[in-house]
Structures are given as C-alpha cells and as structure tokens.
Amino acid sequence: MMQTDATRELAQQAQLRRHRWIATAFLLGAALLFVASFLPAEPGFWVLLLRAGAEAGVVGGIADWFAVTALFRHPFGIPIPHTAIIPRNKDRIGAGLGSFVETHFLVPELVSERLRAANPARRLGQWLRRDDSARLAADQILDLGPEVLNSFDDEEVRAFFRETFSSRLREVDPLPLLRQLLKLLIESRQHQRLFDRSLRIARRLLHDHQTQIYERVTARSSWWIPTTVDRKVARALVEGVDELLGELAQEGHPVRARFDASVAELVERLEHSASLRARVAQVQAQVLDSPELRTALGALWDELRRMLLAEFRDPRGALRQSLAGSLASLGRTLLADEAAQQRLNERLDMLLSRLVVPFRGEISALIRQVVGSWDAGTVSHRMELEVGRDLQFIRINGTLVGALVGAVLFLLTHSL
C-alpha cells in the first residue's frame, strides 16, 4: 500500500512539472512575440495588433501565475499579504472541511437515500454469486482465523470450557434422559440385543481364558488331588458355564423375561424412587468433580484449536470449501429474493444510522484535528499535487484570454 501511494505521488509530481512547463511555455511565447513586435522599424497594423495581444497575454499569464502560486506559497519567497493562502489557513480549511462533511454528507436522510439508491445487498449478491468471488471472500475470512485464535489466552479459554460445561452439566437432570433412553431400548428391543451381545462376549472370554481357568483351579485344589482330576473339574466348570450361557441366548428363556421385567422396573424406579434419584445425583456430582473430567473438558479447547488452525491453513479444506459454497449460495439467494435484499438494506441502514450519524460531530472533529496536525508545507504540497495540474490550465487560459482581450481592445480603439 505504501509503495502504491509513493508511485502515485511520483506520477502526480511528473504531471505537475510537465503542465507547469506547458503553461510557462505559453507565457514565454507571448513574451517573445511582444519583444519581436519591436523589431520592425515601422510596424504596421498587424504587427501592432500582435503586440497588443502579446502584451495583454503576458499580463494575463503573469497575473494568473501569481494567483495560482499564491494559493500554495509566497511568490518568489516574498511574504506579500494574502499569499500562501492554503498553508496560512490550514486550520480553517480543516474546520470547514469537517463541518462540510458533517452537514452535507452525514445527514441521516441523505445516507439512507444514497444507501437505497446503491442497493448494496444486490451488489453483494452479484459479487458473491461468482465462484471466484465467493472463494476470495472465504479466503479473506478464514485468513483472519489464526490471528484471532492466537489472540486468545489458552489457559483462560480452558478454564472457561471447564467452568461452562461443568455448570451446564450440573443443571442437567440425567433421570429423564436415562428414562427416555431405557424406554427407547425396550421399545426397539435393543436391550435384548445388548443382552445377547453380553452373552457372546462372556462366552468368547470363557473360551479364550480356558488355560488360565485350569491353572487357577489346579492352584486352589488340595495337594493330594491329582492334576487330571483338577483339569476335569475345570473343564466341566467351563463347559457348564458355556452351556448355561448358550441356554440364556435362546429366545423364551425365563432369565430373559426376568431381564425385561428388571429393565421395566428400573424405568419405574427412575421416575419414582427418591433413593435412586439421590444415588444418580451423587454419581453425577462425583463424575463432574473428578479431575479426569475437568482435564478432559480443558483439553476440548486444545483439540478444537488444533482442528480450527488446520482448517484455516488448508487451502482446500472442507471448512473453506463449505464457507465458499455457502457464500455463493447467499449471493444467488440475494439476487433472486428482492425481499431479502430489502431486509439486508434496512439492516445496513439501521447500522449506519447507529454507528455513523450519531458520531458525525466526532467525525467532523477528527477531520479538523487531523488536518490541523499536518505540517503547513505538507498540506500545501499534497493539495498542489491533487489540483495543481488543473490550475496550470488557468495559467494557460489566462495567457490566451488575455491575448484575445488585448487584440479585441486594440481593434476597438483602432476603429474609433
């Protein structure tokens, strides 16, 4: 940005110098014609006409050079009164500029009128509907993400996560949730599937640990009982338990019916048993107060931060693509829905009314202070760069118009 401003200033300086030389060339041309008109010993009508025009052109060119120069500096460095107008009056210019902006630009009715005429919502929709624009907007938004995340104090955020989640979880009554969960399990027969799965796990564990069971039985048996007998007893025990588990897996087994009744009874107890309610509340408090849970809640921020940073930095990440798609969809929606455009424009109008208009006095004061803080030479230099090129045409016109007026006056006086 600084390089662009410097390049622009250099270009303005070059243009100003070129137009100064052009205006000066017109003035010098008029002066040369005026001098040349004295070369003939006996000047005729046309030479006198040329002399009158050139003389008036020199006077007009010098007068306009003085007027243009007096705006920005003292001509020839001589402190002539009412010259160097801009440097001497920069504070008044700043105050006038601030007052002008306040009274003519930051008027609520004018701001609303300009906003409605511009229809920024439609323009936003036209821009966002293009995929490249939506991706650019998404990139600009997500590129701010790492900076925003790095501005947070990680320990404070961890504490916030711990306290917020803990306090919210303490407010939650787990009993209705447990009752609803158990009812859903009963209605869908999922509790029986859990029962079957538990049986399969038990049988698999029993089979996988047969050797350990044999060794435990042998180790606990009396010394005088032969090992072969111990192994037979252990094998019979394993086979008996496995057979029992297999029977329990059969539909219609009485134990499964009792299991249904026990789950249904638990649902009723959760709704009416004060002791069970107290027990659940006690377990809830113990879990929420456990250091492990507090550590896990604090670690949520670390994991969330890691995931967000990865998404922010991934140029082809899902978050970036999703955001770009959402922005493009928003653009198409805005274009197709005039009511949505109107609502967004109204929100923008309200936002500007709340943010800009009430502070127009402060904005005016800011303009006045900024201009007042500038160096007088800097103000003069910047304004000359901006308008000096056009002012050189005043010098050119002064020379040409002066020459024309001088010639016309000569013709009038000569004809009388």
Secondary structure, 3 states (H helix, E strand, C coil): CHHHHHHHHHHHHHHHHHHHHHHHHHHHHHHHHHHHCCCCCCCCHHHHHHHHHHHHHHHHHHHHHHHHHHHHCCHHHCCCCCCCHHHHCHHHHHHHHHHHHHHHCCCHHHHHHHHHHHCHHHHHHHHHCCHHHHHHHHHHHHHCHHHHHHCCCHHHHHHHHHHHHHHHHHHCCHHHHHHHHHHHHHHCCHHHHHHHHHHHHHHHHHHHCHHHHHHHHHHHCCCCCCHHHHHHHHHHHHHHHHHHHHHHCCCCCHHHHHHHHHHHHHHHHHHHCHHHHHHHHHHHHHHHHCHHHHHHHHHHHHHHHHHHHHHHHCCCCHHHHHHHHHHHHHHHHHHHCHHHHHHHHHHHHHHHHHHCHHHHHHHHHHHHHHHHHCCHHHHHHHHHHHHHHHHHHHHHHHHHHHHHHHHHHHHHHHHC
